[in-house]
Amino acid sequence: MKLVWFRNDLRLADNPALRHACAGDEPVAALFIVSPTQWRQHKMAPIRQRFMLAQVDELGRELAVLGIPLHLLRVETFAEVPAALADLCRELGVTQLYANQAIELDEQRRDHAVSASLAEQAVSCHWFNGCCVLPPGRVLTGSGEMFKVFTPFSRAWLKALDEEGFVIHRAPAPRGEPLPWQPLAERAWVDEALGELTPDPRWPVGEAEALRRLNIFLEQAVLDYGETRDFPAIAGTSVLSPYLAAGIISPRQCVAALQQRLGYRPQSNAQPGFVWLNELIWREFYRHLLVLIPTLSMNRPFKPEAAALPWSWDPDAFAAWCEGRTGYPIVDAAMRCLNATGWMHNRLRMIVASFLTKDLHIHWRLGEDYFMSRLIDGDLAANNGGWQWAAGTGADAAPYFRVFNPTTQGQRFDPQGEFIRTWVTELADIPAAYVHQPHDWLRLKGRQDYPAPMVDHAVARVRAIEMFRALEK
């Protein structure tokens, strides 16, 4: 018996572990492990848990059609997984375990412990790259080190991809008669562990849904992506991040679909489609970094010297940021959108992260944790990479002197205030000319229903730069 262990790769197509397990005639079973306590410790957002488990339900039905049973185990923490998995392997008569590699440190430690435990009962473990186009460790400098700046990594990644290419694994063929599947909603222990499992209708699950979104984006928006991607009131992005984070679609499928749409693989900004491909390469960059620099999984800055920065931990200021009460409309709209929907546009993520770290001087770790606790697409590598980039502690060629002005960012990327009015209801009736600096208009109207700015941006910017300059000296 072969056992396929699904984690953040909840799909049939382009799943190397599943594909290799299904080679040959030996019986195949599948497994997903529910770890409520560990998920809470990792700040996994409830909306992300529900989305993931809704996809597990869908995956279970699809596997059952193929004649592959999906077993569910509830194992509270990663430390308990090796023993629980060993018990299941004994019960099922498993001789080989197949899984796609994890990139996070705790998950890697869990997997090493699983390998050691199963070796004692002669179960061999087979690990595959299912989360990146090119496996971590493949894209290195001439001296064999990890790139610390994105642009040279991007060039080397494109070169390596041209040299090696990649394969899209087809979904396996049926392996027997269809099997019954008991929906998760009928399993009392799942509800007891995680609460109400009703998925968010804004985020339908399924590989077909992920491919539908990808195809619509490629047909309607990819050629204009470079011009529209920064405007949150415009549907200019793929909105695929939750599906990539859960592994409902793979980055290889995205690259292959882009190539098919264009008829070529873009190599530079001069070619249509490259800006979106470059975002996929950013995703790869952060995932490679997480594997090759394990301290990134341990709340430590990419630049070790940045650990000495005198960040604030002001709970009141942090709460105002979390709740969208900063007095800066674009920041408040973005945070209220996150709290209501579990998702935030990428330009807005940069704006609010810069505001927290460079205007309020609050430690990026608080923002990183808050995002993970709210985002449906919470992904440690991308989230940590983005926060450290914004804070000036990460892999970036131009760190501390980049400080976003929240007012001008709003004026530039939400010029008519459409996004702001949607989420900051106090400003729903304000003229566009005042929406980014509403306080004088509100004062003339005798209104006090929107907070004054928490800080003077110009003063806060100078302090942020001085904080980094002192560290540099």
C-alpha positions in Angstrom: 0.0 0.0 0.0 1.2 3.5 -0.9 0.0 6.5 1.1 -0.1 10.1 -0.3 0.1 12.8 2.4 -1.6 16.0 1.2 -0.7 19.3 2.9 -0.7 22.6 1.1 -1.0 20.8 -2.3 -4.8 20.1 -2.3 -5.1 19.2 -6.0 -5.1 16.2 -8.4 -3.4 17.9 -11.4 0.3 18.7 -11.3 0.8 17.0 -8.0 4.2 15.2 -8.2 3.7 13.1 -5.0 0.3 11.9 -6.1 1.5 11.2 -9.7 4.5 9.1 -8.5 2.4 7.3 -6.0 -0.1 6.3 -8.7 2.6 4.8 -10.9 2.2 1.0 -10.9 -0.6 -1.2 -9.7 -0.1 -1.1 -6.0 -3.1 0.2 -4.0 -3.0 3.9 -3.1 -4.6 5.7 -0.2 -4.5 9.4 0.7 -4.2 11.3 4.0 -4.9 14.8 5.3 -4.0 15.7 8.9 -6.1 18.3 10.8 -3.9 20.1 13.5 -6.1 22.7 15.2 -3.7 23.5 18.0 -0.7 23.9 15.7 -2.7 26.0 13.3 -3.7 28.3 16.1 0.0 28.6 17.2 0.9 29.5 13.6 -1.8 32.2 13.6 -3.7 30.5 10.8 -6.8 32.7 10.0 -10.2 31.0 10.6 -11.2 31.9 7.0 -8.1 30.2 5.7 -8.9 27.1 7.8 -12.4 27.0 6.4 -11.3 27.5 2.9 -8.6 24.8 3.2 -11.1 22.3 4.7 -13.7 23.0 2.1 -11.1 22.1 -0.5 -10.2 19.0 1.5 -13.9 18.0 1.2 -13.8 18.6 -2.5 -10.5 16.7 -2.9 -11.9 13.8 -0.9 -14.9 13.5 -3.3 -12.6 13.7 -6.3 -10.3 11.0 -5.0 -13.2 8.8 -4.1 -14.3 8.9 -7.8 -10.8 7.7 -8.7 -11.1 4.8 -6.2 -8.6 6.4 -3.8 -9.8 6.7 -0.2 -8.8 9.9 1.7 -8.2 9.3 5.4 -8.5 12.2 7.9 -6.6 12.3 11.1 -6.9 14.9 13.9 -3.5 15.4 15.4 -3.3 18.5 17.6 0.4 19.4 17.1 3.2 18.6 14.7 5.1 16.8 17.6 2.4 14.2 17.7 2.3 13.5 13.9 5.1 10.9 13.6 3.5 8.5 16.1 0.0 9.0 14.6 1.3 8.5 11.1 3.2 5.4 12.1 0.0 4.0 13.7 -2.0 4.6 10.5 0.7 3.0 8.3 0.6 -0.1 10.5 -3.2 -0.2 10.3 -3.3 0.2 6.5 -0.2 -1.9 5.7 1.6 1.1 4.1 5.1 0.4 2.8 5.7 3.8 1.1 4.8 7.4 1.9 4.6 10.1 -0.8 4.5 13.8 -0.1 5.5 17.1 -1.5 8.1 18.9 0.5 7.3 21.6 3.0 9.3 24.8 3.1 8.6 26.1 6.6 11.0 25.2 9.4 8.5 23.6 11.8 7.0 21.6 9.0 10.4 20.4 7.8 11.3 19.3 11.4 8.0 17.4 11.5 8.8 15.7 8.2 12.3 14.7 9.3 10.8 13.2 12.4 8.2 11.3 10.3 11.0 9.9 8.1 12.9 8.7 11.1 9.8 7.2 12.7 8.6 5.4 9.6 12.1 4.1 8.8 11.9 2.0 12.0 9.0 0.0 10.5 10.5 -0.2 7.0 8.2 2.5 5.4 10.2 4.5 2.8 9.4 8.2 2.4 9.5 9.9 -1.0 9.5 13.7 -1.1 8.9 15.9 -4.1 8.9 19.6 -5.1 5.3 20.5 -5.5 5.2 24.2 -4.4 7.7 25.9 -6.7 8.4 25.9 -10.4 12.1 25.4 -9.6 13.0 23.7 -6.4 14.6 25.7 -3.6 18.4 25.6 -3.9 18.3 25.4 -7.7 18.8 29.2 -8.3 22.1 30.2 -6.7 24.9 32.6 -7.4 28.1 31.5 -9.1 29.6 30.9 -5.7 26.7 28.7 -4.7 24.9 31.2 -2.4 21.4 32.4 -2.3 20.6 35.6 -4.1 19.9 38.4 -1.5 18.4 40.8 -4.1 15.4 40.0 -6.2 16.4 41.3 -9.7 19.5 39.0 -10.2 17.5 36.1 -8.7 14.8 36.8 -11.3 17.3 36.8 -14.2 18.9 33.6 -12.9 15.5 31.9 -12.4 14.5 32.7 -16.0 17.8 31.3 -17.3 17.5 28.1 -15.2 13.9 27.7 -16.4 15.0 28.0 -20.1 17.7 25.4 -19.5 15.6 22.9 -17.6 12.0 23.5 -18.6 9.3 21.9 -16.4 6.7 19.2 -16.6 3.0 19.5 -15.7 1.8 16.2 -14.1 -1.6 15.1 -15.3 -4.2 14.0 -12.7 -4.1 10.3 -12.2 -6.5 7.9 -14.0 -9.2 6.0 -12.0 -7.7 3.1 -10.0 -10.8 1.2 -9.2 -14.5 1.5 -8.5 -15.7 4.8 -7.1 -15.8 4.9 -3.3 -18.2 6.6 -0.9 -17.2 9.9 0.7 -18.5 11.2 4.0 -18.6 15.0 3.9 -16.6 16.9 6.5 -19.8 18.6 7.7 -21.1 15.2 8.8 -18.0 14.5 10.9 -18.7 15.8 14.4 -15.0 15.9 15.5 -14.1 18.3 12.7 -16.8 20.8 13.7 -15.9 20.4 17.3 -12.2 21.1 16.6 -12.7 24.0 14.2 -16.2 25.4 14.6 -18.6 26.2 11.8 -17.1 25.0 8.5 -19.4 26.9 6.2 -17.1 28.3 3.5 -17.1 31.9 2.3 -19.2 32.2 -0.9 -16.7 34.8 -2.2 -14.1 32.1 -2.4 -15.5 28.9 -4.1 -13.1 26.0 -3.8 -12.1 23.4 -6.5 -9.4 23.1 -9.1 -12.0 24.0 -11.8 -12.7 27.3 -10.0 -8.9 28.1 -9.8 -8.4 27.4 -13.5 -11.5 29.4 -14.4 -10.1 32.4 -12.5 -6.7 31.9 -14.1 -8.2 31.7 -17.6 -10.4 34.8 -17.2 -7.4 36.8 -16.0 -5.2 35.7 -18.9 -7.9 36.5 -21.4 -9.1 39.8 -20.0 -6.4 41.4 -17.8 -2.9 40.0 -18.1 -1.9 42.3 -21.0 -2.9 45.3 -19.0 -1.7 44.0 -15.6 1.3 46.3 -15.5 -1.0 49.4 -15.7 -3.9 48.2 -13.6 -2.5 46.0 -10.9 -1.9 48.8 -8.4 -5.5 50.2 -8.4 -7.6 48.4 -5.8 -10.9 49.7 -7.2 -10.1 47.9 -10.5 -10.3 44.2 -11.1 -6.8 44.1 -12.5 -5.3 41.2 -10.6 -5.7 37.4 -10.9 -7.0 37.0 -7.3 -5.4 33.5 -7.3 -3.3 33.9 -4.1 -5.7 31.8 -1.9 -5.7 29.0 -4.5 -1.9 29.1 -4.7 -1.5 29.2 -0.9 -3.7 26.1 -0.5 -2.1 24.4 -3.5 -5.4 24.2 -5.4 -3.4 25.3 -8.4 0.3 25.1 -8.9 2.7 27.9 -10.0 3.8 25.6 -12.9 0.2 25.5 -14.1 0.2 29.3 -14.0 3.4 29.7 -16.0 2.3 27.1 -18.5 -1.1 28.8 -19.0 0.7 32.2 -19.5 3.0 30.7 -22.1 0.0 29.1 -23.9 -1.9 32.4 -23.8 1.0 34.4 -25.2 2.7 31.9 -27.4 6.0 32.5 -25.6 7.5 32.9 -22.2 8.2 36.6 -21.6 11.7 37.5 -20.6 11.7 41.2 -19.8 9.4 44.2 -19.0 9.4 45.0 -22.7 7.2 41.9 -23.3 3.5 41.7 -22.5 2.8 39.4 -19.6 6.2 39.7 -18.0 5.0 41.9 -15.1 2.6 39.1 -13.9 5.3 36.4 -14.4 7.6 38.5 -12.3 5.1 38.4 -9.5 5.2 34.6 -9.7 9.0 34.8 -9.5 8.7 37.0 -6.4 6.7 34.2 -4.9 9.5 31.7 -5.8 12.2 34.1 -4.4 10.6 34.3 -0.9 10.0 30.5 -0.8 13.6 29.8 -1.7 14.8 32.2 0.9 12.6 30.6 3.6 14.2 27.2 2.9 17.8 28.4 2.6 17.6 30.9 5.6 15.7 28.9 8.3 15.9 31.8 10.8 13.2 33.6 8.7 10.8 31.1 10.2 11.9 32.1 13.7 10.8 35.7 13.8 14.3 37.0 12.9 15.1 39.6 10.4 16.8 38.8 7.1 19.5 41.3 8.0 20.8 40.2 11.4 21.9 43.7 12.4 18.2 44.9 12.1 17.4 43.0 15.3 18.8 46.0 17.2 16.2 48.4 15.8 14.2 50.1 18.6 10.8 49.2 17.4 7.7 50.2 19.3 5.2 47.7 20.7 2.5 50.3 21.5 -0.7 48.3 21.9 -3.1 51.3 21.5 -1.4 52.4 18.3 -1.4 48.9 17.0 -5.1 48.4 17.7 -5.9 51.6 15.8 -4.0 50.3 12.8 -5.7 46.8 13.0 -9.2 48.3 13.2 -8.7 51.0 10.5 -8.7 54.0 12.8 -5.5 55.7 11.8 -7.0 58.8 10.2 -5.4 58.0 6.9 -8.2 57.0 4.6 -6.4 54.5 2.3 -4.8 52.8 5.3 -8.1 52.5 7.1 -10.0 51.3 4.0 -7.4 48.6 3.4 -7.5 47.3 7.0 -11.3 47.3 7.1 -11.4 45.4 3.9 -9.0 42.8 5.3 -11.0 42.4 8.5 -14.3 42.0 6.5 -13.1 39.8 3.6 -9.9 38.1 4.6 -8.1 39.5 1.6 -6.2 42.6 0.7 -4.9 44.0 -2.6 -1.1 43.8 -2.9 -0.6 47.6 -3.3 -2.6 48.1 -0.1 -0.5 45.5 1.7 2.6 47.6 1.0 0.9 50.8 2.0 -0.4 49.5 5.4 2.9 47.7 6.1 4.9 50.8 5.5 2.5 52.8 7.7 2.8 50.4 10.6 6.6 50.2 10.5 7.7 53.6 9.1 5.0 55.9 10.4 4.1 54.2 13.7 7.5 52.5 14.1 5.8 49.4 15.3 7.6 46.1 15.0 6.9 44.3 11.7 6.4 41.0 13.6 3.1 42.3 15.0 1.9 43.2 11.5 3.1 39.9 10.1 1.2 37.9 12.7 -2.0 40.0 12.3 -2.0 39.4 8.6 -1.6 35.7 9.1 -4.5 35.7 11.6 -6.8 37.4 9.0 -5.7 36.4 5.5 -7.3 33.7 3.5 -4.1 33.5 1.5 -1.8 33.5 4.5 1.5 32.1 3.4 4.6 32.3 5.7 7.1 32.9 2.9 5.3 35.6 1.0 3.9 37.3 4.2 7.3 37.3 5.9 9.1 38.5 2.8 6.6 41.3 2.2 6.7 42.5 5.7 10.4 42.5 6.0 10.6 44.3 2.6 8.3 47.0 3.8 10.1 47.3 7.2 13.5 47.6 5.6 14.9 44.5 7.3 14.5 42.1 4.4 16.0 41.2 1.0 15.9 44.5 -0.7 18.5 46.7 -2.5 16.9 49.9 -1.2 15.8 49.4 2.4 15.4 52.1 5.0 14.8 55.2 2.9 11.7 53.8 1.1 8.8 55.3 3.1 5.4 55.3 1.5 3.4 58.5 1.9 -0.1 57.2 2.7 -1.8 60.3 1.4 0.0 60.4 -2.0 -0.3 56.6 -2.3 -4.1 57.0 -2.0 -4.2 59.9 -4.4 -2.2 58.0 -7.0 -3.8 54.5 -6.8 -7.4 55.4 -5.7 -7.7 58.9 -7.3 -11.5 59.2 -7.1 -11.7 57.5 -3.7 -13.9 54.6 -4.9 -12.1 52.0 -2.8 -12.0 54.3 0.2 -15.7 55.1 0.1 -16.5 51.5 -0.1 -14.9 50.6 3.2 -14.7 53.9 5.2 -18.4 54.5 5.4 -17.9 57.8 7.3 -16.5 59.2 4.0 -19.1 57.7 1.7 -20.5 61.2 0.9 -17.3 63.2 0.8 -16.3 64.9 -2.5 -13.5 63.3 -4.4 -11.4 66.4 -4.0 -11.3 65.9 -0.2 -11.4 62.1 0.2 -7.7 61.6 0.8 -7.4 64.5 3.3 -10.9 64.8 4.6 -10.4 66.5 7.9 -10.9 70.1 6.9 -14.1 69.2 5.0 -15.4 67.2 8.0 -14.6 70.1 10.3 -16.5 72.6 8.1 -19.5 70.2 8.2 -19.2 70.0 12.0 -18.5 66.3 11.9 -16.3 64.3 14.2 -17.1 60.8 13.0 -13.7 60.0 11.4 -10.5 60.1 13.5 -7.8 62.7 13.1 -4.4 61.4 11.7 -2.5 59.5 14.4 0.8 60.9 13.3 2.3 63.6 11.1 3.7 61.6 8.2 6.5 64.0 7.5 7.8 63.9 11.1 7.3 60.1 11.3 9.2 59.6 8.1 12.2 61.5 9.4 12.2 59.5 12.6 12.1 56.2 10.7 15.1 57.2 8.5 17.0 58.4 11.5 16.3 55.1 13.3 17.9 53.1 10.4 20.8 55.6 10.0 21.7 55.2 13.6 21.8 51.4 13.1 24.0 51.8 10.1 26.5 53.9 12.0 
